[in-house]
Amino acid sequence: MAKTAIIIGSTGLTGTHLLKTLLAGDAYDKVISFVRKSTKISHPKLTQHIVDFDNPDSYEELMEGDDMFCCLGTTIKKAGSEAAFEKVDLEYPVQFAKVAVQKGIKQFSIISSIGANIQSGNFYLRTKGRCEEELRKLAFQSVSIFRPSFLDGNRKEFRAGEKIGGFILKIFSFLLLGKLRKYRPIKSKTVAKAMYAVAQQGTVGYHVYESNEISEITDQ
């Protein structure tokens, strides 16, 4: 049966890989991408809508499909403030998700972060945890939360802390065994492939995939 995928955050590190995967795979005959400004991406299966992320009315009528993928994410430094970061990593995903569930979208998949916890003392991880909890409340057939460790890939912008942390973990990744395996760096392309694969499994309910589980999905 022909299906339509919807994606937000398609120009980021993992989103770029996911968009390519959605377009190259045979699971969807149409892919809708909501963006804030025009991109140069063109494909027969791709429909791109330039919308105002702060105004759900600008995209509500355009929201038609089966599975939705969210790869939105930034850093407090890039966003400029905690409030601006919260808007990108919490408000926008939840806002889009609420419209999606109202429009009958069945599945919602999102990239969160390792350590995401609504009780965390770290603002970044607490915000990610809050987003997860808000999504848990929505009446989707399936919500899939992906919590990758340090993402390995070439970003458009340079993130010094992430680069250093990822480099150190790469060196000592052989020591990360058992419960510590989830802290090993993971390729952004691997996360994208896992999101695509899980969406085809027809899961029901709320599921969280830690970084080591994400790797295992693509190894199957």
N, C-alpha and C positions, 0 to 999 in steps of 0.2 A: 504494500500500500504506500502511495506517495505521501511523504511527510515534509513539513516545513520546519526549519530550525531558525531560531532567533538568537542573535548574539549582540551583547553590548561589551565594550572594551576590546574591540577587535584590532586595535592598532597598538596594543601593548605587547610586552614580551611573550606571554603565553597566548594572548588573544590572537596574535598574528599567526601562530602555529595552528591554533584551533580553527581559525577561519579557513586556512588552507586545507585542513583535514576535512572540514565540513563540505567544502567545495569539491574535493577530490574523491570523497567517499560516495558510495551508492545508497546510503541510508536516507538521504534527503534530496528531493528534486528541486527544492527552493531554499535559499538562505537569505534571511533578512537581517541586515546590520543597521543598528541605530548608532549614529555618530553625531558629534557636535560640529564637525566641519568636514568638507568634502575630502575624499582621498582619491588616489589615482587607481585604485583597484577596480578591475573590470572582469566580469565572468558571466557566462550565460545564465548561471543559476543564482547569481547574486543580485539582490535588490537593496539599495542603500538609501536610507532615509536620514536626512539632516534634520535633527530635532533639538528642541530646547529641553535639556535634562532637568531644568528647574520647573518646567511646566508640563505635567502629565497630559494635559489637554492636547499638546502638540504631537503626541504619539499614540494616544489611546485608540483612535480609530484605525491606526496602522498596525496594531498589534494582533496579528493573525498567524497562528501556527500551532505546532505540537510540542516542541521542546525548546526551552530557553536556556542559554548559557551566559553567565556573567563573569567576565574577566577584568572588571574594573578594579583599579588599585593604584595607590600613590604612596607617598611618604609625607610625614609632617613637614620635613624640610622643603620638599618640592611644592607642597600645597601652600605653605606659607604660615599656617597656623593650625592648631588642633581643630578648630571649628571647620576650617576648609577641608582638612583631611577627613573629618567625620562626614562631611557632605558627600565625598567621593566614595568612601569605603563603607558607609552605613546608610545614609539617606537615599542616595541614588539607587543602589541595589534593591533596597526594601520597597522603594517607590515603584520601580519597574516591576518588581515581583507582585505587588498588590494589583497592579493593572493587569498583569499577565494572568493571575488566577481568576480575575473577574471576566477575562476574555476567553477562559476555557483552556488555557495552556496546561498541559498535563504534567510536564516535568520541568524542574528548575535545578540547574547545576551551577555552582559558584566556587571560585577559588577563594579560600580563606587563608589561614596561616597556621603553621605549627605553633602550638601553645595558646591558641585562641581560647579565651576564657572570660566570661562575663564578670568573674570575681578577681581577675588579675589586677595587680597593682601597676602594671604597665599600660599606659593609655592606648597604645597601638593594639596590643593583644586584647584589651578589654573592649575596644571598639569592634574588633573582629568578632569577639564573643557575643556582643550585643546584636550584631547583624545576624549571626547564626540563630540566636534565640527568636528574633523577630520572624525569620523565615520558617522556623519550626511551627509557628502559630498559623501559618497560611495553609489553605485547603488544597494543596497540590496533590496529585496522585503520588508524586515522588519528589523529594528534595535531596540532592546529593551535595555534600559539603566536602571539598577537597582541601586538605591542609598540608601543602608542601613545605619542606624545609627550605634551605637556601636554594634559590632558583639559579641554575646554571644556563647561561645564554647571553647573547649580545643585546643589551638594552640600547635604546636610542639615547638615553641619558645615563651618565656615569653616577653610580651609587657607591661611594667609597667604602662605607661600612659593610655593605652587602658583599662587595668584591673581596674585602679582607677576610670577613667571616667565612665566606664560601671557600676561599683559598686555603685557609687554615683547616677547615673541616675536610677538604679534599685530601690534604696530606695525611690526616689522622683518621680518615674514614674507615680504614681497616680495623681500627680499635673499637668502632661503634658497632657492637654486636647485641643480639637479644633485643631488649626494650629500647636500646640506644640506636638501633638501626634507623629509626624514623628521623634521626638528626643528620643523616648523610645528605649531602647536596643532591639535588635531583634536576635533571634537564627539563627545561620548560616544555620542550617538545614531548617529553614523556607524559607530563601532566595533561597536555592537550589531547594526546591519544587516549589517555585513561578516561577523560571526560567524555569523549566521543564513544568509547567502548561501553561505559556504564549506561549511557543514555539508550543504548540498544538492548539492554538486558531486561527492560520492562519491570524494574524494581518498584516496589510499593512501600511508602513510608519515608521516614527520615533516616538518612545514612551519612555517617562521617567516615572519610577515608584518610587515614594518616599517611605520611609521606612514604613509608615503607610499603604500605598496602597499595599505594598508587603505582609504585614500581612493579609490584607483583601482578597487577592487572594487565600491564602491557607485556609481561613475560609469559603470560598464559598462551 
